Amino acid sequence: MKKYSNEEIAKIYSVKNKKLPDDLVKQANSVNIMDYIEKKGLMVQKSSKGTFQLAEHDSLKITPSENVFNWYSRDEGGYGAVGFARVYFGMDFRSAVRDVMENADEMIKSVDYSKYKQVEEPYKYDRNHMGDNTSKAEEYLVEQRGINPTLVEKLLDKGIIRQTAKYENVAFMWHKNGEIIGHEERGTGEKRFMKIASGVPEHRGFSVTFGKPENLFVFESSIDALSYASIYQPINSRFISMNGLKENTMYQAMKDIYDDTGKLPENVVLCVDNDKSGRRFVSEKSASVQIGNQETTTYSSVPPRFEKNKVTNSKMDIDSFLDILEHDNNIDITINNTDIKLYRNVEDEYVLNYNDQDHTLDGKAHSKKKIKDAMSEIEFDISYIETTKDWNEVLKYIKENNIKELNRPLVRTSAQDIDINPVKNKSEELER
């Protein structure tokens, strides 16, 4: 494959809109995100086994061994250094390829993915890391997050939730057969902080069982799990947090119930966020699961979208407007006395009705460019609505609005059958 010098790259880009050579694009896509980040001078912290995060954005997780990233707080992600440059720095495709390729010789010569596969010691529970005082944890969960105080008290009494000694973080303890096998922490102060302890076993997470584990409820976070429990007060159910959208954690939880009881959970309920990633997860993981002649039924219980905030006629420039497009909200806009309505559907396409003409814009990056070109000289007012998207936001909304009872959204999604005996996904066998 041809190696391009900076001079050759500059020559290619000297011709406006010239098609980039395929091998140049291929080389750019082969550059590992971590090498590119190092080149750009961004600080990176270890997040969990095989995963890193940006120091300034702890919700942006990078998996170097797979050369992928996910920016959970913005519901975005992608592959390789080019994808990262487009999302993090807001570059278009051509600019991202050029930025990655400039001075990239050393990165391309030896992209050693294995150097990021750090060997960790297995998790060991450190009693000294946890304190006896739990007041900060209780205050955070009850006052800030709105979790049922009786539930919080019981979990603290049982040691399922604890408080760290030094920094007074909430610690959600991971258990298996009565043993502590890991934990995750959340900060109780103003500064946001989340951490999964090093060395925790794969495909595990925080779980709480109410009675017998006849049903399995699956959440993106521990806070969401406790929020749902506060609203609906479950019986004979196990709640599991995937710490994101980790399907193997869900399958492992099913397998654990089967190993412990000899039965699969009768029902699996997907209680993930009401956003693009969550809806995609429900769509892709809606199959029922079988072991032998036993089968689960899969449901979704997606958080309802209550209006949190309504902004009317707020003056915005084009960049601020495009930031609003990152949300899954319907937006009504007025520009120069011409009404524009913008809708985003689950297929992630934008349909823009402007001066009685319809334009379908394929993909987020392309749509941004088209909108910038069309509106660069226009000043406008914008109105939009912010809505709840996860179960903790829903819990806080119903408490603030004194809603006494909320009907549970429950939709059967089982479409086809899969066999998890043994449980495998992407050639990985889950722990027994």
Secondary structure, DSSP 8 states (H G I E B T S, - for coil): -----HHHHHHHHTSTT----HHHHHHHHHS-HHHHHHHHT--EEEEETTEEEESS-TTEEEETTTTEEEEGGGTEEEEHHHHHHHHHS---HHHHHHHHHTT-HHHHH---GGGG----------GGGB-S--HHHHHIIIIIT---HHHHHHHHHTTSEEEBTTT--EEEEEEETTEEEEEEEE--SSS--EEE-TT--TT---EEEESS-SEEEEESSHHHHHHHHHHH--SSEEEEE-SSS-HHHHHHHHHHHHHHHSS--SEEEE---SSHHHHHHHHHT--EEEETTEE-EEEE------EEEEEEEEEE-HHHHHHHTTS---EEEEETTEEEEEEE-TT--EEEEETTEEEEE-SHHHHHHHHHHHHTT--EEEEEEEE--SHHHHHHHHHHTT--------EE---SEEE-SS-EETTEE---
